């Protein structure tokens, strides 16, 4: 069960990174673009999944991680360029 939760959270990290990379307006677009806190969550999640804590705590940790990544995807998709306001 913990492996499935970890897999779902890592997929969320990849989706968030790819969406942020597509939203970025760089000269050459990277494949993924991560923020430091997202990488910290991705590194802390295996520790939580491997820890000897109740399953409900693991589910809550994965749900919190997934919601944080979903918020990142939402922010990246709805990012507005200030130049778009004055056309």
C-alpha positions as a Markdown table, in Angstrom:
| # | Residue | x | y | z |
|---|---|---|---|---|
| 1 | Unk | 0.0 | 0.0 | 0.0 |
| 2 | Unk | 2.8 | 2.4 | 0.8 |
| 3 | Unk | 4.5 | 1.7 | -2.5 |
| 4 | Unk | 1.3 | 2.7 | -4.3 |
| 5 | Unk | 0.9 | 5.9 | -2.4 |
| 6 | Unk | 4.5 | 6.8 | -3.1 |
| 7 | Unk | 4.1 | 6.0 | -6.8 |
| 8 | Unk | 1.0 | 8.3 | -7.0 |
| 9 | Unk | 2.9 | 11.1 | -5.2 |
| 10 | Unk | 5.9 | 10.8 | -7.5 |
| 11 | Unk | 3.6 | 11.0 | -10.6 |
| 12 | Unk | 2.1 | 14.1 | -9.1 |
| 13 | Unk | 5.6 | 15.6 | -8.8 |
| 14 | Unk | 6.4 | 14.8 | -12.4 |
| 15 | Unk | 3.1 | 16.3 | -13.6 |
| 16 | Unk | 3.8 | 19.5 | -11.5 |
| 17 | Unk | 7.3 | 19.7 | -12.9 |
| 18 | Unk | 6.3 | 19.3 | -16.5 |
| 19 | Unk | 3.4 | 21.8 | -16.2 |
| 20 | Unk | 5.8 | 24.4 | -14.6 |
| 21 | Unk | 8.3 | 23.8 | -17.4 |
| 22 | Unk | 5.6 | 24.4 | -20.0 |
| 23 | Unk | 4.5 | 27.6 | -18.3 |
| 24 | Unk | 8.0 | 29.0 | -18.0 |
| 25 | Unk | 9.0 | 31.4 | -20.7 |
| 26 | Unk | 12.7 | 30.5 | -21.1 |
| 27 | Unk | 14.7 | 30.5 | -24.3 |
| 28 | Unk | 15.1 | 26.7 | -24.3 |
| 29 | Unk | 12.4 | 24.9 | -22.3 |
| 30 | Unk | 13.6 | 22.3 | -19.9 |
| 31 | Unk | 11.8 | 19.0 | -19.7 |
| 32 | Unk | 11.0 | 19.5 | -16.0 |
| 33 | Unk | 11.1 | 22.5 | -13.7 |
| 34 | Unk | 10.9 | 22.0 | -10.0 |
| 35 | Unk | 11.0 | 24.3 | -7.0 |
| 36 | Unk | 13.1 | 23.5 | -4.0 |
| 37 | Unk | 10.2 | 22.7 | -1.7 |
| 38 | Unk | 8.8 | 20.2 | -4.2 |
| 39 | Unk | 12.1 | 18.4 | -4.3 |
| 40 | Unk | 12.2 | 18.4 | -0.5 |
| 41 | Unk | 8.7 | 16.9 | -0.3 |
| 42 | Unk | 9.8 | 14.2 | -2.9 |
| 43 | Unk | 12.8 | 13.3 | -0.8 |
| 44 | Unk | 10.9 | 13.3 | 2.5 |
| 45 | Unk | 8.0 | 11.2 | 1.2 |
| 46 | Unk | 9.9 | 7.8 | 1.0 |
| 47 | Unk | 11.0 | 8.4 | 4.6 |
| 48 | Unk | 7.4 | 8.8 | 5.7 |
| 49 | Unk | 6.3 | 5.7 | 3.7 |
| 50 | Unk | 9.1 | 3.6 | 5.1 |
| 51 | Unk | 8.6 | 4.7 | 8.7 |
| 52 | Unk | 6.9 | 2.5 | 11.3 |
| 53 | Unk | 3.8 | 4.8 | 11.7 |
| 54 | Unk | 0.1 | 3.9 | 11.2 |
| 55 | Unk | -1.2 | 3.7 | 7.6 |
| 56 | Unk | -3.6 | 6.6 | 8.2 |
| 57 | Unk | -0.6 | 8.9 | 8.9 |
| 58 | Unk | 1.0 | 7.8 | 5.6 |
| 59 | Unk | -2.2 | 8.4 | 3.7 |
| 60 | Unk | -2.5 | 11.9 | 5.2 |
| 61 | Unk | 1.1 | 12.7 | 4.3 |
| 62 | Unk | 0.6 | 11.5 | 0.7 |
| 63 | Unk | -2.7 | 13.4 | 0.4 |
| 64 | Unk | -1.0 | 16.6 | 1.7 |
| 65 | Unk | 1.9 | 16.1 | -0.8 |
| 66 | Unk | -0.5 | 15.5 | -3.7 |
| 67 | Unk | -2.6 | 18.5 | -2.8 |
| 68 | Unk | 0.6 | 20.7 | -2.7 |
| 69 | Unk | 1.6 | 19.4 | -6.1 |
| 70 | Unk | -1.9 | 20.0 | -7.5 |
| 71 | Unk | -1.7 | 23.6 | -6.2 |
| 72 | Unk | 1.6 | 24.0 | -8.1 |
| 73 | Unk | 0.0 | 22.7 | -11.3 |
| 74 | Unk | -3.0 | 25.1 | -10.8 |
| 75 | Unk | -0.6 | 28.0 | -10.2 |
| 76 | Unk | 1.5 | 27.1 | -13.3 |
| 77 | Unk | -1.5 | 26.8 | -15.5 |
| 78 | Unk | -3.1 | 30.0 | -14.4 |
| 79 | Unk | 0.1 | 32.1 | -14.4 |
| 80 | Unk | -0.4 | 35.5 | -16.0 |
| 81 | Unk | 2.2 | 37.6 | -17.5 |
| 82 | Unk | 2.0 | 41.3 | -16.4 |
| 83 | Unk | 2.4 | 42.3 | -20.1 |
| 84 | Unk | -0.8 | 40.6 | -20.9 |
| 85 | Unk | -2.8 | 43.0 | -18.8 |
| 86 | Unk | -1.9 | 46.0 | -21.0 |
| 87 | Unk | -2.4 | 45.0 | -24.7 |
